[in-house]
Amino acid sequence: MNTSLAAPMRAMILAIDPGPTESAYVTLAPSGRLLECAKVPNAQLLQLLRDTMATTWDAIAVEMIASYGMPVGAEVFETCVVIGRICEALRNREPIRVKRIEVKSAICHSGKANDANIRQALIDRYGGKDKAIGKKANQGPLYGISGDMWAALAVAATVQDRIHLGER
Protein backbone atom coordinates (compact mmCIF):
# COMPACT_ATOMS: atom_id res chain seq x y z
CA MET A 1 0.00 0.00 0.00
CA ASN A 2 1.28 3.48 -0.80
CA THR A 3 1.35 5.18 2.61
CA SER A 4 1.58 8.63 1.09
CA LEU A 5 -1.99 8.20 -0.21
CA ALA A 6 -3.38 6.47 2.86
CA ALA A 7 -5.30 8.34 5.52
CA PRO A 8 -3.08 9.53 8.38
CA MET A 9 -2.95 6.98 11.18
CA ARG A 10 -3.15 7.96 14.82
CA ALA A 11 -1.43 5.79 17.38
CA MET A 12 -1.10 5.20 21.10
CA ILE A 13 2.60 5.89 21.73
CA LEU A 14 4.99 4.97 24.51
CA ALA A 15 8.27 6.89 24.29
CA ILE A 16 11.31 6.28 26.47
CA ASP A 17 14.35 8.42 27.23
CA PRO A 18 16.72 5.77 28.59
CA GLY A 19 19.36 6.45 31.19
CA PRO A 20 22.02 4.36 32.94
CA THR A 21 20.00 3.85 36.15
CA GLU A 22 16.61 5.52 35.53
CA SER A 23 14.57 6.14 32.42
CA ALA A 24 11.83 8.65 31.70
CA TYR A 25 8.77 7.70 29.71
CA VAL A 26 5.61 9.29 28.43
CA THR A 27 2.50 7.90 26.87
CA LEU A 28 0.47 9.79 24.29
CA ALA A 29 -3.10 9.07 23.28
CA PRO A 30 -3.91 9.01 19.55
CA SER A 31 -5.19 12.58 19.96
CA GLY A 32 -1.75 13.68 21.19
CA ARG A 33 -3.00 14.10 24.76
CA LEU A 34 -0.41 13.20 27.38
CA LEU A 35 -1.69 10.25 29.39
CA GLU A 36 1.22 9.52 31.67
CA CYS A 37 4.76 10.65 32.39
CA ALA A 38 7.29 9.40 34.89
CA LYS A 39 10.93 8.79 35.59
CA VAL A 40 11.48 5.38 37.14
CA PRO A 41 14.33 3.00 37.97
CA ASN A 42 15.21 0.87 34.96
CA ALA A 43 14.23 -2.35 36.73
CA GLN A 44 10.72 -0.96 37.23
CA LEU A 45 10.41 0.13 33.58
CA LEU A 46 11.61 -3.25 32.32
CA GLN A 47 9.07 -5.03 34.53
CA LEU A 48 6.29 -2.79 33.21
CA LEU A 49 7.33 -3.55 29.64
CA ARG A 50 7.39 -7.27 30.31
CA ASP A 51 4.06 -7.32 32.14
CA THR A 52 1.68 -5.00 30.35
CA MET A 53 2.89 -2.01 28.46
CA ALA A 54 4.33 -3.74 25.41
CA THR A 55 0.92 -4.98 24.32
CA THR A 56 -0.91 -1.74 25.08
CA TRP A 57 0.79 0.59 22.62
CA ASP A 58 0.58 0.92 18.84
CA ALA A 59 4.12 2.32 18.79
CA ILE A 60 6.97 2.07 21.28
CA ALA A 61 9.89 4.43 20.75
CA VAL A 62 13.23 4.73 22.47
CA GLU A 63 15.80 7.48 22.13
CA MET A 64 18.84 5.87 20.55
CA ILE A 65 22.48 6.61 21.21
CA ALA A 66 24.37 7.97 18.20
CA SER A 67 28.04 8.70 17.67
CA TYR A 68 29.01 12.28 16.97
CA GLY A 69 32.75 11.67 17.04
CA MET A 70 33.31 12.83 20.61
CA PRO A 71 34.62 10.69 23.48
CA VAL A 72 31.92 9.41 25.85
CA GLY A 73 31.92 8.11 29.37
CA ALA A 74 30.72 4.99 31.13
CA GLU A 75 27.16 6.36 31.50
CA VAL A 76 26.68 6.31 27.73
CA PHE A 77 27.75 2.68 27.53
CA GLU A 78 25.48 1.76 30.44
CA THR A 79 22.62 3.50 28.60
CA CYS A 80 23.40 1.34 25.54
CA VAL A 81 23.01 -1.73 27.74
CA VAL A 82 19.67 -0.40 29.01
CA ILE A 83 18.44 0.13 25.44
CA GLY A 84 19.29 -3.50 24.71
CA ARG A 85 17.43 -4.63 27.81
CA ILE A 86 14.40 -2.55 26.74
CA CYS A 87 14.44 -4.28 23.35
CA GLU A 88 14.70 -7.65 25.07
CA ALA A 89 11.80 -6.83 27.44
CA LEU A 90 9.60 -6.13 24.41
CA ARG A 91 10.11 -9.74 23.36
CA ASN A 92 9.68 -9.91 19.60
CA ARG A 93 8.48 -6.34 19.18
CA GLU A 94 11.02 -3.93 17.72
CA PRO A 95 10.88 -0.38 19.14
CA ILE A 96 11.19 2.65 16.91
CA ARG A 97 14.69 3.97 17.55
CA VAL A 98 14.94 7.75 17.36
CA LYS A 99 18.26 9.60 17.43
CA ARG A 100 18.51 12.97 19.17
CA ILE A 101 19.38 14.73 15.89
CA GLU A 102 16.10 13.41 14.44
CA VAL A 103 14.20 14.86 17.41
CA LYS A 104 15.89 18.24 16.96
CA SER A 105 15.04 18.31 13.27
CA ALA A 106 11.45 17.16 13.75
CA ILE A 107 10.56 19.41 16.67
CA CYS A 108 12.64 22.52 15.94
CA HIS A 109 13.50 22.05 12.24
CA SER A 110 17.18 22.52 13.09
CA GLY A 111 19.94 20.14 14.06
CA LYS A 112 21.44 22.95 16.16
CA ALA A 113 18.50 23.09 18.60
CA ASN A 114 19.26 22.56 22.27
CA ASP A 115 17.13 21.17 25.09
CA ALA A 116 15.65 24.60 25.90
CA ASN A 117 14.62 25.08 22.25
CA ILE A 118 12.98 21.66 22.17
CA ARG A 119 11.16 22.28 25.45
CA GLN A 120 9.83 25.62 24.20
CA ALA A 121 8.70 24.09 20.88
CA LEU A 122 6.80 21.39 22.79
CA ILE A 123 5.16 23.99 25.02
CA ASP A 124 4.18 25.97 21.91
CA ARG A 125 2.80 22.80 20.33
CA TYR A 126 0.43 22.43 23.29
CA GLY A 127 -0.76 26.04 23.19
CA GLY A 128 1.89 28.12 24.95
CA LYS A 129 3.06 28.20 28.55
CA ASP A 130 -0.20 29.33 30.20
CA LYS A 131 -2.30 26.71 28.41
CA ALA A 132 0.27 23.89 28.20
CA ILE A 133 1.68 24.02 31.72
CA GLY A 134 -0.70 26.26 33.61
CA LYS A 135 -0.52 26.65 37.36
CA LYS A 136 -1.20 24.36 40.30
CA ALA A 137 -4.83 25.51 40.51
CA ASN A 138 -5.36 25.31 36.73
CA GLN A 139 -3.04 22.59 35.41
CA GLY A 140 -2.35 22.23 31.72
CA PRO A 141 -1.62 18.94 29.92
CA LEU A 142 2.14 19.31 30.47
CA TYR A 143 1.94 20.29 34.14
CA GLY A 144 4.44 18.25 36.15
CA ILE A 145 6.78 17.34 33.30
CA SER A 146 10.39 17.92 34.27
CA GLY A 147 13.92 16.85 33.43
CA ASP A 148 14.22 13.78 31.22
CA MET A 149 10.45 13.56 30.77
CA TRP A 150 10.78 16.46 28.29
CA ALA A 151 13.16 14.34 26.20
CA ALA A 152 10.71 11.42 26.28
CA LEU A 153 7.89 13.75 25.20
CA ALA A 154 10.05 15.03 22.34
CA VAL A 155 10.64 11.44 21.17
CA ALA A 156 6.88 10.76 21.37
CA ALA A 157 6.07 13.92 19.38
CA THR A 158 8.66 12.99 16.74
CA VAL A 159 7.16 9.52 16.33
CA GLN A 160 3.62 10.92 16.34
CA ASP A 161 4.56 13.24 13.47
CA ARG A 162 6.19 10.38 11.56
CA ILE A 163 3.13 8.20 11.94
CA HIS A 164 0.84 11.03 10.92
CA LEU A 165 2.92 11.43 7.77
CA GLY A 166 2.76 7.68 7.08
CA GLU A 167 6.38 7.05 8.05
CA ARG A 168 7.95 4.97 10.80
FENRACOR-V275119 format. One record per backbone hydrogen bond with DSSP energy under -1.0 kcal/mol. NH is the residue of the N-H (numbers start at 1). CO is the residue of the C=O. E is the energy in kcal/mol with one decimal. If there is no record, write none. Layout:
BEGIN
nh=NH co=CO e=E
nh=NH co=CO e=E
END
This chain:
BEGIN
nh=5 co=2 e=-1.4
nh=13 co=28 e=-2.2
nh=14 co=59 e=-2.4
nh=15 co=26 e=-2.6
nh=16 co=61 e=-2.2
nh=17 co=24 e=-3.1
nh=23 co=40 e=-2.5
nh=24 co=17 e=-2.1
nh=25 co=38 e=-2.8
nh=26 co=15 e=-2.1
nh=27 co=36 e=-2.3
nh=28 co=13 e=-2.6
nh=29 co=33 e=-2.9
nh=32 co=29 e=-2.4
nh=35 co=27 e=-2.9
nh=36 co=27 e=-1.1
nh=38 co=25 e=-2.1
nh=40 co=23 e=-2.5
nh=42 co=21 e=-2.5
nh=45 co=41 e=-2.0
nh=46 co=42 e=-2.8
nh=47 co=43 e=-1.9
nh=48 co=44 e=-2.2
nh=49 co=45 e=-2.5
nh=50 co=46 e=-2.3
nh=51 co=47 e=-2.5
nh=52 co=48 e=-2.5
nh=53 co=48 e=-1.9
nh=55 co=52 e=-1.3
nh=56 co=53 e=-1.1
nh=57 co=53 e=-1.1
nh=58 co=12 e=-1.4
nh=59 co=12 e=-2.1
nh=61 co=14 e=-3.1
nh=62 co=96 e=-2.5
nh=63 co=16 e=-2.5
nh=64 co=98 e=-2.7
nh=77 co=73 e=-1.1
nh=78 co=74 e=-2.5
nh=79 co=75 e=-2.2
nh=80 co=76 e=-1.8
nh=81 co=77 e=-1.7
nh=82 co=78 e=-2.1
nh=83 co=79 e=-2.4
nh=84 co=80 e=-1.9
nh=85 co=81 e=-2.2
nh=86 co=82 e=-2.5
nh=87 co=83 e=-2.3
nh=88 co=84 e=-2.2
nh=89 co=85 e=-2.5
nh=90 co=86 e=-1.3
nh=91 co=88 e=-1.8
nh=93 co=90 e=-1.5
nh=96 co=60 e=-3.3
nh=98 co=62 e=-2.4
nh=103 co=99 e=-1.6
nh=104 co=100 e=-2.6
nh=105 co=101 e=-2.1
nh=106 co=102 e=-2.4
nh=107 co=103 e=-2.9
nh=108 co=104 e=-2.2
nh=110 co=104 e=-1.2
nh=113 co=110 e=-1.2
nh=118 co=114 e=-2.3
nh=119 co=115 e=-2.7
nh=120 co=116 e=-2.4
nh=121 co=117 e=-2.3
nh=122 co=118 e=-2.2
nh=123 co=119 e=-2.4
nh=124 co=120 e=-2.7
nh=125 co=121 e=-2.1
nh=126 co=122 e=-1.4
nh=127 co=124 e=-1.8
nh=128 co=123 e=-2.3
nh=132 co=128 e=-3.7
nh=133 co=129 e=-2.2
nh=134 co=129 e=-1.9
nh=135 co=138 e=-1.5
nh=140 co=133 e=-2.6
nh=142 co=132 e=-3.3
nh=143 co=140 e=-1.5
nh=145 co=142 e=-2.0
nh=149 co=146 e=-2.1
nh=150 co=147 e=-1.5
nh=152 co=148 e=-1.9
nh=153 co=149 e=-2.4
nh=154 co=150 e=-2.2
nh=155 co=151 e=-2.0
nh=156 co=152 e=-2.4
nh=157 co=153 e=-2.8
nh=158 co=154 e=-2.1
nh=159 co=155 e=-2.4
nh=160 co=156 e=-2.8
nh=161 co=157 e=-2.3
nh=162 co=158 e=-2.1
nh=163 co=159 e=-2.8
nh=164 co=160 e=-2.4
nh=165 co=161 e=-1.7
nh=166 co=163 e=-1.6
nh=167 co=162 e=-3.5
END
